[in-house]
Amino acid sequence: MLSYLENLPGKINIPELTNVLGERLKAFSQRVVPAPYQKLLGELSQFKPGPYSSRVLDGTVSIGHPNDLSQQERQKCIEMARKFGPWRKGPFELFGQLIDAEWRSDLKWERLRPFLPGLKDSVILDIGCNNGHYLFQMAEQRPKIAFGIDPTDQYYAQYQFLQYFKADPRTQMELLGVDDLKFFEQVFDVVFSMGVIYHHRHPLLQLEYIRQSLKPNGKVILETMTIPGPADYCLFPKDRYAQMRNVWFVPTKEVVISWLERSYFKDIQLIFDVKLTEQEQRVTDWSTFRSLSDYLHPDNSELTIEGYPAPWRTAFIATAPTTL
Ligand SMILES: C[S@@+](CC[C@H](N)C(=O)[O-])C[C@H]1O[C@@H](n2cnc3c(N)ncnc32)[C@H](O)[C@@H]1O
């Protein structure tokens, strides 16, 4: 199951990891709500498996060409893509059909790119990789592996669906969470933690796991929601933040620097600090429910609907210490 991890550097506790993952996959295959993803994935065998030609064009991950499938097959494939929705991260193009997700993930990638270390031949981890949009972006640079972890069934299923057609052995994804990094020691050259830190109760523990999983002098790219506010203060929402129940805290950017410093990272460099806009997060045909404009205060876009400061997005790159 995890054989592709066997030849990576560092120490990986593969037996423990296999046990954890076995349980998760068992639960995944038994879950039927909101969609029986396992059953849907089983239906993929009606299509010829990948690899189909793929590329990233203007930030869109494009897999397959319209002529690769018959018209009927293509129609079925698009119908299936809809059943895996809503699509939060994108954009993708599948056999010529645009999957215009809620988030323009390509915009963040464009902001990050000039600051990233070379990814060629590197061992990369993407924590909270969602449906793998960034894994596919990373794969363009020919890493040794771009390994993604995310514990959410739906995103795992979306990745499996796309990867059936893309079939790129350089990307892999598992139903794991940030806590499972305890099984990895000095494995990765680069770790991405983007949009995840605030979904877990313990920011410093996460940074400790990240540091431990990185090789000495490896790089972390830490991207998070932030709020403008007094330096060194962190918001702990009483209940929801921008309607999200699973946001435990929102730091100022100075707090993020302190977290990194106090977790022994060095060479901390700000990559970007921008207000989140409706250009980046919005309702689309592939994610029809609600989006940023519904989560901001109707009379003041500087505030969330709950009256907290509205979200910014902030990213840093930092270097792991030479010793643990
Ligand atoms: C806001 S999205 C960010 C997705 C992507 N990394 C990005 O930057 O656009 C948060 C992601 O973190 C995942 N997530 C939530 N809890 C997690 C955990 N404990 N470990 C790893 N990922 C988690 C969610 O399933 C979701 O895909």
The ligand as a Tripos MOL2 file, in Angstrom:
@<TRIPOS>MOLECULE
LIG
   27    29     1     0     0
SMALL
NO_CHARGES

@<TRIPOS>ATOM
      1 C1         -8.5810   25.5550    3.5990 C.3       1 LIG1
      2 S1         -8.2220   23.9760    2.9180 S.3       1 LIG1
      3 C2         -6.5930   24.2830    2.2270 C.3       1 LIG1
      4 C3         -6.3000   23.4340    1.0410 C.3       1 LIG1
      5 C4         -4.9760   23.7330    0.3500 C.3       1 LIG1
      6 N1         -3.8550   23.3280    1.1360 N.3       1 LIG1
      7 C5         -4.8690   25.1770   -0.0040 C.2       1 LIG1
      8 O1         -3.9580   25.8350    0.4730 O.co2     1 LIG1
      9 O2         -5.7050   25.6700   -0.7510 O.co2     1 LIG1
     10 C6         -7.8580   23.0200    4.3510 C.3       1 LIG1
     11 C7         -7.5460   21.5750    4.0650 C.3       1 LIG1
     12 O3         -6.9840   20.9840    5.2360 O.3       1 LIG1
     13 C8         -7.5330   19.7070    5.4060 C.3       1 LIG1
     14 N2         -7.3830   19.3390    6.8210 N.ar      1 LIG1
     15 C9         -8.2520   19.5540    7.8440 C.ar      1 LIG1
     16 N3         -7.7560   19.0450    8.9900 N.ar      1 LIG1
     17 C10        -6.5490   18.5090    8.6930 C.ar      1 LIG1
     18 C11        -5.5540   17.8190    9.4410 C.ar      1 LIG1
     19 N4         -5.7160   17.5620   10.7410 N.pl3     1 LIG1
     20 N5         -4.4450   17.3970    8.7980 N.ar      1 LIG1
     21 C12        -4.2670   17.6380    7.4870 C.ar      1 LIG1
     22 N6         -5.1790   18.2740    6.7280 N.ar      1 LIG1
     23 C13        -6.3010   18.6980    7.3110 C.ar      1 LIG1
     24 C14        -8.9530   19.8420    4.9030 C.3       1 LIG1
     25 O4         -9.5230   18.5880    4.5610 O.3       1 LIG1
     26 C15        -8.7680   20.7480    3.7010 C.3       1 LIG1
     27 O5         -8.5110   20.0560    2.5200 O.3       1 LIG1
@<TRIPOS>BOND
     1     1     2 1
     2     2     3 1
     3     2    10 1
     4     3     4 1
     5     4     5 1
     6     5     6 1
     7     5     7 1
     8     7     8 2
     9     7     9 1
    10    10    11 1
    11    11    12 1
    12    11    26 1
    13    12    13 1
    14    13    14 1
    15    13    24 1
    16    14    15 ar
    17    14    23 ar
    18    15    16 ar
    19    16    17 ar
    20    17    18 ar
    21    17    23 ar
    22    18    19 1
    23    18    20 ar
    24    20    21 ar
    25    21    22 ar
    26    22    23 ar
    27    24    25 1
    28    24    26 1
    29    26    27 1
@<TRIPOS>SUBSTRUCTURE
     1 LIG1         1 GROUP 0 **** ****
